[in-house]
């Protein structure tokens, strides 16, 4: 969410411009004075925003709103600053004031949607972004975040449409390519997803999640060496990425290179000793090398970390059977079955 918030702030503050607003005074001289004072304070706020000094910008906006209490552009900029400082209640209050007086303000609907999104209120956020786009606030980010929300709601075709609209508006939108790839995976458009991941890393060569997810997709497609290459790029960019080591280990495992798989699984647990999946994978690699006692030890380590790890119970049962420890094997398979690993049932029947 932090990366998404960064996109929001860039869009907001680059959109800031110098505007003048109506005043509330009925006296012509006072009205003119208020207009001048408002414009001066507002424009000072815009300059502070451009300089990245949001605290000072907020001071100027407060001053501007003293001269024109409901000026929508000042309220909107202040709402964005409140959002930047994660004061969601204050931000929402300013947005509600805008919409009460000018419900046609599409950007205010957009900001309200983002605020609901930050509160994990997906249906409300989606409703607001729909309204923003209906009110002709059709920026790349409006479509992008609506796509994110539709994905969360399971509206996959709608999400793909929105990410495509975001890309049409900004062909360099790496995040939109990445998110569209993720949805395409869900609808089994694997080649389309692979294209999007490639576009994402082509636009952002430091995009760790895209390399990692592309590697996982390549494993599904059977391109294990391609997966190794992607996970290796992730590791070069982030040497402490235990998930990338575990994933590369899985690729080596599927290639039948068990010693290299062991090296990567070890690296993963050195980085995070509580990484149960990597301990389980170490057990698998040692089992493939017919080192069953070592494999049992690693499965046990995984289960000490996560006693609800059904696959590890199942796997340890297999190795115990190979070691001739049938009673232990049956106990492990029964535990796996109780945890919902239904294929353990056929092995449990052998215990009777």
N, C-alpha and C positions, 0 to 999 in steps of 0.2 A: 504493500500500500504506500510506502514512502516514495517509491519510484513514481507511482501514479500521482501522488500529491505534488511531486516536483513538476510534472507535466502541467498540472492545474495552475500552479503559481507562475510558471513561465508564460502561459497563455494569458492569465489575468493581467500581469503587470506590463507585458508588452502591449496589451490592448488599451492601457490607460492613455487618455488624451486630454488636452486642455479644453474645457467646456465651461460655459457660463450657465447659470440656472435662474429660475424665477425667485423672487423674494416675497416676503409675506407682508411687507409694510404697505399701507394704503397711502401714505404721504409721499408725493412724487420725489421730494428732495431726499427723504430717508430711503426711499426705494432705490434711488440711483446710488446713494452711498452704500447701501447694503449690497447692491449688485457688484459694485467695485470691490468692496471688502471681501465678498464671497469669492469673486473671481481670483483675487490676489491669493487668498488662502488656499483655494482649490488648486491653483496652478503651482503654488509652492509644494503642495502635497504631491502633485504629479512629478515634479522634479526630484523630490525625495524618494519616490518610488523608483524612478529611473536610476537613481544612485544606489538603490538597495537599502536605503535607510527607512525601514518600515515604521519604526517607532516614531521617528520625527514626522513621517507622513501622517500617522494617526493623529498627532497633535494638530497638524494643519487642517486635517479633515474635521476634527472636532470644532476647530475655530470656524471653518467654513459653514458648518451646520448650525452654528449660532446665528448666522445671518440668513440662512435658508434651511429651516429645520427638516424639510422633507425632500431636499434636492436629491433626485434619484441617482445621479452620477456620483455624488459624494458618498451617499449611503452604500452604493455598490462597491466603491473602492474601499471603504472602511470595512464592509462585510468581508471582502477578500483578505484584508489584513488580519481581521479576527480569525479567519480560517487558517491563515498561515501560522498564527500563534495558538491554534487549536482551541480557541474560545468559541466553540460551536454555538452555544446559546446566544451569545452577543451577535454573532454573524447572522444567525437565523432571525433574530429580532430585526436587524436592519433590512434583511431581505423581505420579511413579512410586511414591513412598512412600505417598501417600494411597491410590492404587489397589491397592497391595499389601495394605493393611489394610482398606480399604473400597471394593471394586470397584464397589459400587452408586452411588458418588458421581458423578452425572451431570455436575456442573459441572467436575469434574476431567477427565472425558473430553473435555468441550468445550475446556478449556484445553489439553489435550494436542493436540487437533486444531488449535488455533490455532498452537501451537508448531511442529507439522509444516508447517503452511501457511507460516509465516515462513521455513521452510527449503526451500520450494518442493517439498515431498514431498506431492504432491496425493493419490495413492491412500491413503497412511497417514493424512493429515488427514481425508479423507472417511470412512474407516473409523471414526475416533475420533468424528467428529460424528454419524455414524449411531448409534454406541453411546450418545452423550450423549442424543440424542433418544429412543432406545429406553429409556433410564433416566429418562425424564420430565423431562429438562432441555430444555424446549420454549420457550425465550425467542425473541423476535424475532430476536436476533443469531445464535442457533444455526441457525435456518432460513435467515437471510440468508447466512451464510458457507457453509452447506452448498450453497445455491444457487450461490454463486460457484464452489465446487469442482466441482459438477456441470456447470456451464457449461464449465469448463476441460476436463472429461472428455468433452465432447460429449453429455452427457445433457440435452438441451435441454428436453424436456417436464418432467423432474424438476426442473430449475432453475426453470422458470416456476412450478411448484407451490410450491417452497420460497420464492421471492420473494413469491408471493401469500400464503402463510402469514405471512411477516414483515409484510406490509402489513396483513393482517387483525388482527394483534396490535398494530400501530402504524400507523394510517392516515397519520401524518405522516412516514413513513420515506422521505425523498426519494431516498436511495441505492438503496433496494429498487425504487422505481419506475424509476429510471434503469437499473439492471442488468436488470430485467425487460424494459425497452424494447430493450436491446441484444440479448437472447436472442430476443425477438419478431422483430427484424430478421433474425436468422439463419434463422428458420423461415418467413420471408416474410409474417409478420403485420404488414404495414407500418402499417395504421391503428391496430392495437393498440399498436404501438411509439410512434406519434405521440401517442396518448392518454397513454401513460406518461411520455414526455418532457415533455409539457405539465404533467402532475401534478408532476413533479420540480421544474420551474422555478417552478411555482406555490407549492410548499412552500419552496423556497430560491431566491430571486431572484438570488443570486450564484453559482449553480451553472454555472460556465463550461463544463464538459464537456457538460452537458445541453443548453445553448444551441447549442454547436458541433455536437453529434451530431444534434440536432433539425434544424439547418440543412442538414446533409448529407442527412438523410432527406427533407426537403422538396424538395431538388434531385432526388432519385430520383423523387419523386411529381410533379415538374413544377411545383411551387410556388416559382418562382425568387425572386419578390419576398418571399415569406415567409422564404426562406432568407437573403436579404440582410438582412432585419430581425433574424433570429436572430444572424447573424454580427456585425452592427452592435452588438447588445447585448453580445456577447462582447468586442468591441473597446473599448466604453465601460468595461467592467469591468476589462479588461486591455489597455491600449494597446500593450503590447509583444508581443502574441500574434501571432506571424508566421503561424501556421497559420490563424488566423481571417481575416487579410488575404488569404491565398492562397485560402481557401475562398470568401470574398465575391467575390474576383476571378473565380473560376470561375462563380459565379452570374451576375455581370454578363456574363461571356463567353457563357454560355448564353442570356442575354436579348438578345444581339447588341449590347450596349453596350461596345464594345471599348476606347474611351478610359478609361472608369471601371475596366474590368478591368485595364488597364495601370497605372493609379494604384495599385491594390491590390497587384498583383504586385510593383511597384517597392517599395512599402512593406514587403512581406514580405522582399525581399532586402536592403533597407537594415537591417532588424532582424537578419537572418541572411544574410550574404553567401554562405554555403555551402549555401543552400537550393536544391538542384538542381531540385526540382519546380517552384518558382516561376520560375526562369530558363527552364525549358522552357515554362511557361505564358506567359511574356512572349513567347517565340518564336511561340507559337500566336496570340496576340493581334495581333502585328505582321504575321504571315502573313495573317490575316483582313483586315487593313487594307492588304494588298498591298505591304507594306514588307518585301520579301524579304531584302534585304541585312541589315537590322537583325535580322530573324528568325533568319537564319543565325548571326549573332554571339551571340544569346542561347542558341540550341541548343548552340553551341560552348562557351559558358560553362558550361552544365549538364553537358556531357560532360567538361570539364576537372575538374569537381568529382566526377563519378561516371562513370567510363568504362564502367561496366556498365549504364548507363541505356538500355535497348533502345528505349524509346519516343522518346527524344530522337534517337537514330540514325535511326530510321524517319522522324521528322518533318523532320529536316534533309535527309534524302534527298528528300522531297517538294519542299521549297523549292529545293534544288539543281536538281531537274528543272525547276521553274518558271523558274529563272534560266538554263536552257539548259546547265547543267553536268552533263551526263549521266554522265560518268565518276565525278564526285564522288558523284552520287546513287546510282549502282550500288554504289560502295564503302560508302556509308552503309547501304544496304539489306542488303548482304551481312553487315555487322557486326551489324545488328539481328537478322537470321536466325540468326546464330551464337550470339546471346544468347537465343534461344528465342522470338523474336517471329515466329511462324509465318506471319502474313499478309504478311510481307516477301517470302515466297517467290514470290508471283505477280508482284511488281515486279522481283525478281531475274531472272525468266524473260524479262522485256522487255529485259534487258541483253544477252542472247545474240544 
